[in-house]
Amino acid sequence: MTERLTETAPATAAPSRRVWLIVAVLFLCTMLVQGMALGGIVLFDDRVLGALGASRSAFKFRDLVYMLATSFSCLMMAWLTEKIGVRAVVTLGLVALSAVLMGYSAVTSLGQLYALQGLLGFAYACVHVVVLMIVLSRWFAVDDPRRGIAVGICVAGASCGAVLMAQVASALIAQMPWRQVFPILAALPFAVVPFVWLVIRTPEDGSSGDWLISREGTFGFSFRLFWRRSTAILMAALVPVFYVSACMAAHAVLMLRDKGLCTGVAAGAVSLIFSLGLVGKFGSGFLLLRLSLERAWLLMMGCMLAGSLLLAVFPEQAYMPGLALVGLGWGGCFPLAQLKIGAVYRGPALAQVLGLFVVFESFGSAAGAWLTALMYDAFGGYGVPFTLNCLLLAGGIVASIAEERMRVRQRG
């Protein structure tokens, strides 16, 4: 019988030790699904592109499909979880990932590629932070500091997984033809499914935490709240971060392979991006102990801009430092972005507003992956798109300063 998530009063009792086993399994699921999506599959980009014989823009259109599928799948995850239970949703994600990997072993056309990426987006959404919060909000009260620790451990699985899956894929590619690698990777999700059904539970005593989606307010209210004067400025500050991070994550392997570097070096670059992204995610919290939110945000955006400048101006000499700085800055900006949104939009509709921003951030990420490929085809290299990255980040820094000054005037 599937577990149902119904709205109850906030928890008062301390969560049992079992919850940390649940956190460990969720971390494992996130590491596998999101890690494969972010760091594993991209290691095959040059080989899949060569097998399909497509232009780079047509090939990278898959990333737009993936991002949009992830975004819109996330919108239905709360409803789906309520209907079939958390374990079934996470299992669907793992099975979908396995199907995607098996499909990649036999992909022969762009249509198949796009369909696989759409399914990958659904798999990613099944272990998205939306689903993680649905689970953990049943165990931890809102004011329990361990709730933030648990969420942080779970979402760290994406970066850890991207690092690990890139190295696993690189090692397997070195030993066998690339199409034979995918069935081996496709077996991994099934090894995790038993742990999902044995470990993941909601509190058995009924003293569960707050429901993720507030019953107060409606989508109409959220839209009225969302479309106000500060929204455009905040969007201009946030979207460049997701555009540039997706650009680099999606094109790092192809960029390095274009330089004649081996798959092992490309895997190292992917691992570098996500390793420093993980450092940035954790480091941003410590920065807030010494700096204001706005200064910490500008510092992280400055790291991304510095890395983008290195990639645009010194592409042959400083590509590794450039990727490292972009990864560090992106990792730091990711959690700070949620805090910036929370500083502007307060009240019971915040969860819905955050969901709307996730959609727009996904559009920015999709544009970063696809438009970079379009410009590569049009200009014969990455010089123009990387220069555009610098301009967008510079504009985002200006917008961030303007948004902060607007909030100061409103408080005054």
C-alpha positions, 0 to 999 in steps of 0.5 A: 500500500502506498503511503499518502501525504496528507496535510497535518499539524506541524511536528512537535516531536523530534524525528527518529534516527531513521530519518537520517537513513532516509536522507542517505537514500535520498542522497544516493538517488539524487547522486545517481539520477541528477549526477548522471543527467549533469555529469555522466551523459555529457561525457558521450557528447562528441561520440553521440554527435558524431554518430548522428551527424547533426549540427551542434545546434540541432544536437544541443536542442536536446538540452532545451527539451531536457530543461523544459521537461524538467521544469514542467514535470516539477510542476506536477510532482506535488500532485503525483506524490500525493496520488501514488506516494513518495517511494513510487515517484522516486522509483519512477525516476530511477526506472526512467533513468534506466530507460534513458540510458538503454535508449542512448545505447541504440539512439540513431536519430535526433527525434529519438534523442529529444524523446530520451531527453524529455524522459530524462527531464521527468526522471530528474524531476522525480528526485528534484528538491520539490520531492525531497522537501515533500519527504523531509517536511514530514519529518522536521518542523519548520523551525528545526535546524536539522531540516536545513542540514538534511536538505543540504545533504540531499541536494549535495548529491547532484554535485557529488554525483556529477563528479562521480558519474563523469569519472565512471563514464570516462573509465568505462569509455576507455575500456569499451565502445561507447554504446556498450557502456550505457547498458552497464550504467542502466543497471545502476538505478535498479540497485537502488530501488530496494533501498527506496522501498525498504527505507523511505517512509513518512512518520508512522506516529502521524506527527508529521511536518508542515505540507510543502504547498501552502493552502493560503493564497491561489495561483492568481494571487501569486501571479499578481504578487509576482508581476510587480516592478522589482520582478524584471530587475530580479530576473535580470540579476538571476537568469544570467547565472543559470544561462552561463552555468548551463552553457558551461556544463553543456559545452565543456566536454565538446569545447575540450574535445575540440581542442584535441584533449582526451575524454579523461581530461574532459571528465576532469573538467566536468568534475572540476566544475561540479566539485567547486560548485559543491564548495560554492554551495557550502561556502556561501553559507559561511560567507553569510556569517561575514557578509551581507546577502547582497555582497556575498551574491556579488562576490559569487557573480564576480567569480563567474564573470572572472571565469567567463572572461578567462574563457573568452580572452584566453581560451587556449591557456586558461580554460581550466581556471576559467571553468573552475571559477565559473563552477565556484561562482555558480555553486555559491549563487545557487542557494543565494538565489533562493534567499534573494527571492525570499528577500523580495517576496514574503508571505504565504505565497513564497513557495508558489513564487519560488516555483514560478522562478524555477520555471523561468530559471529553467528557461534561462538554463535551456537557452544557455545550452541551446543558444550557445550551440546556435552561435557556435554553428553560426560563428565557427567557435565559442568566442562569441557565445563566451563573450556574450556570457561576460556581457550577461553576467556584467548586466546581472551584476548591475541589475543586482545592485539596482535591485538592492538599492530599490529594496533599500529605498522601499524599506526607507 
